[in-house]
Each structure stands twice: as C-alpha cells, then as structure tokens.
Amino acid sequence: MKKFFTFMTFLLIGQFGFISAHAQTPALTQPTLNKPTQSSEMSQQAVAKADTQILMIRHALAPGMGDPSNFDVNDCSTQRNLSQKGIDQAKTFGLQLKKLGFQPDQVWTSQWCRSFDTAQALGIGQVTPLPALNSYFQNRSVAEQQLADLKKFIMSLPSKGGRYVMVTHHVLIGDLAGQWVGSGDGVWLLLTGNHNDPWRVMPFLSEKPALPME
C-alpha cells in the first residue's frame, strides 16, 4: 500500500507539473509589441550598408509615339497619355514592389503627364517632378546638357543606404544606361561612390520584378 500510495503521489505531481508547465507556455511565448525583431533590425542595417539603389523605369503603356505638335508640358490634353491598361499596369507594378519590400525614400518623375501619372499610380510614395527626367525625344539639342544635369543630381545622392524611384522615358534610359526598355520596364542603378564609375547597371523587367543582387 505504501508503494502504491507513493506511486500515485508521484503520478499526480507529474501530471500537475505537466499541466502547469503547459498553462504557462503562452505567457512565455507572447510576442512583445512595437519592438523590432532581430531579423528586421539586421535587415535595416543591411540596407544602410548596401549600395544605394535607384529604380529608373519607363512610364507605363501610352499608345503611340512622341507627342502632338501642340505639346504643352502643363496641359495633359496636348500630350500622349496612359491608356487604362497603362494605369492598371502601373498600379500592379506598385503592388509588386511592395511585396518585394522595396520602399523608396523618394519618387521622382518626368514632368510629362504619362510619367507623372505612372509615378502616382505606383502608390509607393510622394511624387516630385524632376525636369532632368523629361523626354528630349523630339528635341535632341538639349540631350547633352540634360544628361549632364541628371548625372550630377544622381551623383549628389548618398552612395550607401538610399532607395529611390525615377520615372522617365526610354530615350533617356537608353542614353544614360545603354539599355532599351519597354513600357514599365527599366534598370537598377547601384551607386558605387566612385565618380569615375558612378554606378552599376542591372536590368529590371516589370513582368518578373526582382530586387538587384548585390
């Protein structure tokens, strides 16, 4: 009987201890709110140390070529504009960037309505016009000076930790990065901090969006 009583006592204590330990588990695993995780802190540190990333894209779908002869940069009705498909393309593209975790510090755009509307439809940040991103497709006489202005602007940005978006035109991307791009496509410019070799160029395809590989 004594052995039986000792065994039962041991069994009850064991069961109580098992139940007690499990009852306390939620309190031990409850997450702390409003406190960055170690992985997110490491991610932020990685971004800060990484080369600055500039996503330079061509505006979304805008049927036609060039602009009408009565073009006025301040009047969208005189310009070639985005189609509904182009607007939808830009919105989808913005959602894809968010899924990739790409949150730009700043979004700059050409003053052309099709570029500005693309930047707005992305929905990833406040949009600021930058004349150096304007098209010179129908006025090549300004190309050299405009490219020089844009290069100077880009090289004034911090070479580490920045994330930016520039919405512009195929003629400018071709001259600056040496790559022809379709509507909504573009290039990554990874800044080096070297004035003699200021950036590395990587392609960006809107149908298969991906962050650049460092």
Disulfide bonds with the S-S distance in Angstrom:
Cys76-Cys113 1.97
